[in-house]
Amino acid sequence: MAKLCQTEDLTDIQQEILSTVRQFVNSKIIPVAQELEHSDTYPQEIIDGLKELGVFGLTIPEEFGGLGESILTYALVVEEIARGWMSVSGVINTHFIVAYLLMQHGTEEQKAKYLPRMATGEVRGAFSMSEPGLGSDVSAIATKGTKLDDGSYSITGQKMWLTNGASSTLVALLTKTDEGADSVYKNMTTFLVEKEAGFGETAQGVTVPGKIDKMGYKGVETTELILEDHKIAADQILGGTPGKGFFQMMDGVEVGRVNVAARACGLAWRGFELGVAYAQQRKTFGKAIAEHQAILFRLAEMATKVEVSHSMMVRAARLKDTGKRMDVEAGMAKMVAAEYANEVVEDSFRIHGGYGYSKEYEIERLMREVKFMLIGEGTSDIQKMIIGRQLLKEYAL
Ligand SMILES: Cc1cc2nc3c(=O)[nH]c(=O)nc-3n(C[C@H](O)[C@H](O)[C@H](O)COP(=O)(O)OP(=O)(O)OC[C@H]3O[C@@H](n4cnc5c(N)ncnc54)[C@H](O)[C@@H]3O)c2cc1C
């Protein structure tokens, strides 16, 4: 049998990219991940290395200085990186989503202004929908963009949970605006907010207060963002027309869901690798624990879950590459990969016995990181809601 997480029908270029990234992960990420994660240190050298490899511009078209690769390539790269350290995949994820939003929905001026500098990693993206009072329920957004007499806007409100909130310099930010539409979803607008990297007042009326202290997903910062009468020109509206923000962001979230599925696959893959290695080294009752059938069966179930997740993630990425809406497929892939990753990592933890509880072992970190897969880009409950509603449409009597 082949090893896990193999993908059929990749081009030579895709295989070359994945092999380069895998070498980078094995030599530059895995050896330092434990130490950087435990000390909550930003992985600057790793990020510089990824910039050199061109990863920040992976999906950006060649005319804008990127590699012009597909969402599938991006998802497989994310899987490889998350296998090394999930936090690093978080550094690039919101960047990818913002680049995707610009490519799909930006005006020609916006593409020309940002994409070349995003391809090099000079401009770094963050994606902001959540607020202190909402995550799943985007319709409840309270941050408001008010149109001023001169045609520009003033934004006031509080945003929550911005991955890369401090290191980013361009935030795709969803607000309410008054378009006079009959639906709350048509009264939302995405603004492209420019700011400096760092904490404190990073642009006029834009403050990044500090890092949120998290149980895992360390190294990469997650922040709040406070906007107080932030003045912004109308040409910073994504696509130039207000009222389209919700639909643009949902398109971006589909890419985000493929991304979280890929991250979960990477975590599960690593969890399996650690478990299968430990099970052959540790002896109890005169033999390696892998020879006890309970452990062997556990390994078999873990590997099967890794393969199921990988296949569904690859299918979702390929579908997104066709340009079709695929909220059900993205939701299914995200839900299955997240739930299975949680189970696989826990099984690996159990295989490690007491040592799994020691901070010296990688599985301890994975146990904390994998919990985020159950929440990011929509909880499993929300995925079920999306899948279920669509099923009732497809199978309506
Ligand atoms: C580390 C981290 C990084 C993040 N990064 C970002 C980011 O970069 N940008 C961003 O915009 N957001 C980000 N988020 C926010 C994330 O997307 C939300 O936390 C997530 O969508 C869940 O929203 P919530 O926390 O408000 O939970 P809630 O929406 O309050 O949900 C609470 C519980 O209720 C359940 N629930 C809610 N509604 C329903 C329903 N209709 N039916 C059944 N169950 C329901 C949920 O499943 C959950 O179990 C991040 C979050 C974390 C923890």
The ligand as a Tripos MOL2 file, in Angstrom:
@<TRIPOS>MOLECULE
LIG
   53    58     1     0     0
SMALL
NO_CHARGES

@<TRIPOS>ATOM
      1 C1         -8.0270   31.1370   17.4570 C.3       1 LIG1
      2 C2         -9.1450   31.7030   16.6530 C.ar      1 LIG1
      3 C3         -8.8760   32.3940   15.4760 C.ar      1 LIG1
      4 C4         -9.9190   32.9710   14.7410 C.ar      1 LIG1
      5 N1         -9.6260   33.6980   13.6080 N.ar      1 LIG1
      6 C5        -10.6210   34.3970   13.0060 C.ar      1 LIG1
      7 C6        -10.3310   35.2960   11.9220 C.ar      1 LIG1
      8 O1         -9.1840   35.4030   11.4700 O.2       1 LIG1
      9 N2        -11.3390   36.0500   11.4070 N.ar      1 LIG1
     10 C7        -12.6310   35.9440   11.8720 C.ar      1 LIG1
     11 O2        -13.5100   36.6540   11.3530 O.2       1 LIG1
     12 N3        -12.9500   35.0840   12.8720 N.ar      1 LIG1
     13 C8        -11.9810   34.3110   13.4490 C.ar      1 LIG1
     14 N4        -12.2840   33.4520   14.4920 N.ar      1 LIG1
     15 C9        -13.6650   33.3590   14.9540 C.3       1 LIG1
     16 C10       -14.3320   32.0450   14.5970 C.3       1 LIG1
     17 O3        -14.6560   32.0290   13.2320 O.3       1 LIG1
     18 C11       -15.5760   31.9070   15.5020 C.3       1 LIG1
     19 O4        -15.1160   31.7160   16.8400 O.3       1 LIG1
     20 C12       -16.4500   30.7600   15.0870 C.3       1 LIG1
     21 O5        -17.0840   31.0360   13.8600 O.3       1 LIG1
     22 C13       -17.5430   30.4740   16.1360 C.3       1 LIG1
     23 O6        -18.2120   31.6520   16.5000 O.3       1 LIG1
     24 P1        -18.4050   32.0370   18.0330 P.3       1 LIG1
     25 O7        -17.1050   31.8670   18.7260 O.co2     1 LIG1
     26 O8        -19.0360   33.3730   18.1030 O.co2     1 LIG1
     27 O9        -19.4020   30.9630   18.6110 O.3       1 LIG1
     28 P2        -21.0000   31.0990   18.5960 P.3       1 LIG1
     29 O10       -21.4870   31.4850   17.2660 O.co2     1 LIG1
     30 O11       -21.4090   31.9280   19.7540 O.co2     1 LIG1
     31 O12       -21.4130   29.5740   18.8920 O.3       1 LIG1
     32 C14       -21.3860   29.0140   20.2020 C.3       1 LIG1
     33 C15       -21.8950   27.5780   20.1240 C.3       1 LIG1
     34 O13       -23.2420   27.5560   19.6300 O.3       1 LIG1
     35 C16       -23.3320   26.7330   18.4830 C.3       1 LIG1
     36 N5        -24.2970   27.3130   17.5660 N.ar      1 LIG1
     37 C17       -24.3650   28.6180   17.1420 C.ar      1 LIG1
     38 N6        -25.4080   28.7820   16.3050 N.ar      1 LIG1
     39 C18       -25.9980   27.5780   16.1550 C.ar      1 LIG1
     40 C19       -27.1020   27.0930   15.4050 C.ar      1 LIG1
     41 N7        -27.8110   27.8690   14.5910 N.pl3     1 LIG1
     42 N8        -27.4120   25.7700   15.5050 N.ar      1 LIG1
     43 C20       -26.7140   24.9520   16.3150 C.ar      1 LIG1
     44 N9        -25.6380   25.3500   17.0410 N.ar      1 LIG1
     45 C21       -25.2830   26.6490   16.9710 C.ar      1 LIG1
     46 C22       -21.9220   26.6910   17.8960 C.3       1 LIG1
     47 O14       -21.7160   25.5280   17.1160 O.3       1 LIG1
     48 C23       -21.0990   26.6950   19.1670 C.3       1 LIG1
     49 O15       -21.0450   25.3810   19.6780 O.3       1 LIG1
     50 C24       -11.2580   32.8190   15.1880 C.ar      1 LIG1
     51 C25       -11.5290   32.0950   16.3590 C.ar      1 LIG1
     52 C26       -10.4930   31.5390   17.1020 C.ar      1 LIG1
     53 C27       -10.8130   30.7910   18.3640 C.3       1 LIG1
@<TRIPOS>BOND
     1     1     2 1
     2     2     3 ar
     3     2    52 ar
     4     3     4 ar
     5     4     5 ar
     6     4    50 ar
     7     5     6 ar
     8     6     7 ar
     9     6    13 1
    10     7     8 2
    11     7     9 ar
    12     9    10 ar
    13    10    11 2
    14    10    12 ar
    15    12    13 ar
    16    13    14 ar
    17    14    15 1
    18    14    50 ar
    19    15    16 1
    20    16    17 1
    21    16    18 1
    22    18    19 1
    23    18    20 1
    24    20    21 1
    25    20    22 1
    26    22    23 1
    27    23    24 1
    28    24    25 2
    29    24    26 1
    30    24    27 1
    31    27    28 1
    32    28    29 2
    33    28    30 1
    34    28    31 1
    35    31    32 1
    36    32    33 1
    37    33    34 1
    38    33    48 1
    39    34    35 1
    40    35    36 1
    41    35    46 1
    42    36    37 ar
    43    36    45 ar
    44    37    38 ar
    45    38    39 ar
    46    39    40 ar
    47    39    45 ar
    48    40    41 1
    49    40    42 ar
    50    42    43 ar
    51    43    44 ar
    52    44    45 ar
    53    46    47 1
    54    46    48 1
    55    48    49 1
    56    50    51 ar
    57    51    52 ar
    58    52    53 1
@<TRIPOS>SUBSTRUCTURE
     1 LIG1         1 GROUP 0 **** ****
